[in-house]
Amino acid sequence: MSAPTARGARNTRAARDTWLIRGARAVRPLLAVPLLAVVLSGCGIRATEVPTDFGPAPSRVPCALTGPDIGTQSSRGILVQVFLICSSQLAPVDRTVRIAAGPAETDRVRAAQALLDELSESPSAAEEQANYATNVPKDLTVTGPQGTDPADALRLSTAPAELTPYALAQIICTFSDSEAASDDATVTLGGPGTDAARRYECTEAVRTRPGTETPPSTRTDDA
């Protein structure tokens, strides 16, 4: 009887020790929570006792510009729409321009120059706050057709190929929805040299990816 009794006692103690070890392991994480809270409190950090999903970090939404008072703006000039850069895309912005009177055959040139002047202007404080920017260089000028150019051609003082992709996209998309455009909404542009002008299109791809998407174009002297 003594041997089985001793063996049973040892088994009982082993089972009890195993239970105590398991119990200690289970209790240890529970004790860590209040201890961690005490440590964080000492560092001036408020700890949370349960997981919390705070969602994404708050951020200011770009390209959210309040539109102008059209009645007031129109009384100071002609309301036009120009394309600025925002979040690596082209975004339309309302502006007002004054176009000097002149002969009808120069209407397209004068309208184009007024739009270029607006595009090259630094964004207003409100536009900068909304993350708008422009790549169109200052002092860029435009003239009418020369030599064998089509009647609707416009010649820039800087060749289109020498402009940044963003600047060219801004100009083409702004011109395409204005008096500077051709009847089919394309924009015929050339530079100050004698190279043939090209007809450019403002596509959805150009508006959404102006930095990498080249505006479709064709030479005006192509057969």
N, C-alpha and C positions, 0 to 999 in steps of 0.2 A: 504493500500500500504506500510505503514511503516514497518509492521511486516514482510511481505515477503521480503522486501528490506533488512532488517537487517539480516534475515535468509540467504539470498543469499550472503550477504557480508561475513557472518561467514563461509559459505561453500567455498567461493572463497579463503578466507585466509587459511582455513584448507587445501584445495587442494594445495595452493602455499607452505605452510609449509611442507606438505608431499613431494612435489617435491624437495624442498630444502634439506630435510633430505636424500632422496634417492640420490640426486646429490652429497651431501657431502660424503656419503658412497662410492659412485663410484669413487670420486676423491681421497679419502684417500689412497687407495693402489697405485695409480699412484704417489702420492707425496712421498710414502715410498721408492720407487726405488732410486731417486736421493739422498734422505737423507741417505739411507743405503750405497750408493756409497761413500758419504762424510765421514761417520763414518769409513768404511773400508780403505779408502785412508789415513785417519789419523793414522791408525794402521799399515800402510805400506803394506796393502794387496790390490791388484788390483781387483776390482769388475767387474763382467761381467753383461751386461744389458740383455742378452738373455741366456736361458739354453744352455749349451754346453756339448756334449757327448765326453769325452776324451778317452773312451774305457778303457780296463784294464791297470793296472799299468805295466810298462815295467819290464821285468825280464830276467836274463841271462838264455839261454836255456842250460840245462845240457846234459851230454852224447854226446857232439859234439866235438869229438877229431879228429884232422887232422891226417890222416894215415901217416906212415913213408915212407921214400923213400925206396921202396922194394929192388932196386938194391944195394943201399949202405948198407942197413941192412943185406941183404943176404951175402954180402962179409965179414961180421964180424961174421956170424954164420947162424944157421938154423932159418928160419922164422916160428914162431908158433903163435897160438892164445890162449889166456887165457881169462877167464871170471872174470871180476871185478864187484863190486857192484856200481850201479848208479841209483838214484831215486828208491831205494828199489827193483830193478830188476837186473838181470845179463846182462852185456853188454860185447861183445867181444872186445878185445884189441890185437893188433899185438905186439909181442915181438920177440927178437932173442935170441937163446940159443946156447951154445956150449956143445956138448955131447962127452965125451971122448970115444976113441975107446975101444972096449972090445969084449968078445965072443958074438956070436949071441944070445945065450940063455939068456943073461942079457940085451938085447936091451930094452925090455919093462920096466925093473926096472930103467935103466939109463935115459930113456926118462921121466918116471914118476918123478924121482927125479929132473931133470932139470925143469920140469913144476912146481913142488912144490916150488922150489927155487924162480921161477918168481912170483908165486902167493903170497908168503910170503913177497916179497920185498915191501917196501913202495912205493906207486904210485909216479911217476915222477911229477915234477912241473906242466907240461902241463896236466897230468892226474888229479891232484888235482884241477887245475883251472877248469877242466870240470866236477868236482864233483865225480870222481871215488874214490873208497876205496876198501880195502880188509879186510877179517876177518880171513884169513888163518894164523895160528900162525907161528912164526919164528922157525927155527930148527926142523921143522917137517921132518921126514925121512921116507923112504919106502924101503922095502926089498921084495924079491920074495916069492913064495909059501913055505909052510912048512907042514910037515906031510901028511895028506890026501887032502890038498888043490888042486883045479884044477890047471893045469899048467899055466893058465893065471891070477892067483890070485896075488894080491899085498897086503902086510901087512904094515900098517902105524904104526908109533911109538906112536900114540895116537889113541885109538879106535874110529871108525867112530861115534858111539853113543855119545861120549864125546865131539865131535866138535860142534860148534854152527851150527844151521841150514844153515846160510849163508855160512860158511866155507865148510861144506859138499857139498852143492850145487855147490859152485865154483869148488871144486876138481872134483866132478863127471862130470860136464858139460865140464870142461877143458880136463879131461882124455878121455871122450867119443869120442872126435874128434881128437884123437892122436894115436901114436904108443902104448900108454899105455892101449888102449881099447882092448876088446875081439873082435873076428871076427864079432859078431853081434852088435857091438857098445855099448854093456853094459860094465860096469866097475865092476870088482870083487875085493872087498875090505874087509880086515879084520883088526883087531887090533894086538897089541903085544902079546896077550894071546892066548889061545887055542880055543876060540869060533869060530864056523864055519864062514867062509867068506860069504858075501852076494853079489848077483849080483844087481847092481843099474842101473837105467835108468835116463837119462837126458831128461825130457819131456818139452813141451812148458809151462805147468803149473809151473814146477820147475824154469824155466828161468824167468818167469814173476812174480812169488810169492815165491822167495826162502826163505823168512823168515817164511812162514806159510805152504808152500806145501812140504810135506815129499817126497823125491825121492822114487818112487816105487822100491821095492827090494824083492828078494827071497833068501832063504838060499841055499847054494850050496850043502848041504847034504840032501835036501828034496827029497823024493822018487818021 
